[in-house]
């Protein structure tokens, strides 16, 4: 069993192209049945990291292939999981 705190300490890496998305910031959970729907990862920072972020990655839980000690391996198309803020 993995706790939410432990998920936030793991880096997400895409096995399709080796993209490093970053660390889990939040989870989307279905309130009716308690299932995790998506992992939310902040996108790259804007100008020098001072002005916030334009995008975030919304990675479906079904895309998770393996959870290791310090990484989460996913199989997603980066363009499909990118959302504008």
HELIX and SHEET records of a PDB file:
HELIX    1   1 UNK A    4  UNK A    8  1                                   5    
HELIX    2   2 UNK A   47  UNK A   49  5                                   3    
HELIX    3   3 UNK A   61  UNK A   63  5                                   3    
SHEET    1   A 4 UNK A  20  UNK A  23  0                                        
SHEET    2   A 4 UNK A  11  UNK A  14 -1                                        
SHEET    3   A 4 UNK A  71  UNK A  74  1                                        
SHEET    4   A 4 UNK A  64  UNK A  67 -1                                        
SHEET    1   B 4 UNK A  26  UNK A  29  0                                        
SHEET    2   B 4 UNK A  36  UNK A  42 -1                                        
SHEET    3   B 4 UNK A  55  UNK A  60 -1                                        
SHEET    4   B 4 UNK A  82  UNK A  84 -1                                        
END                                                                             
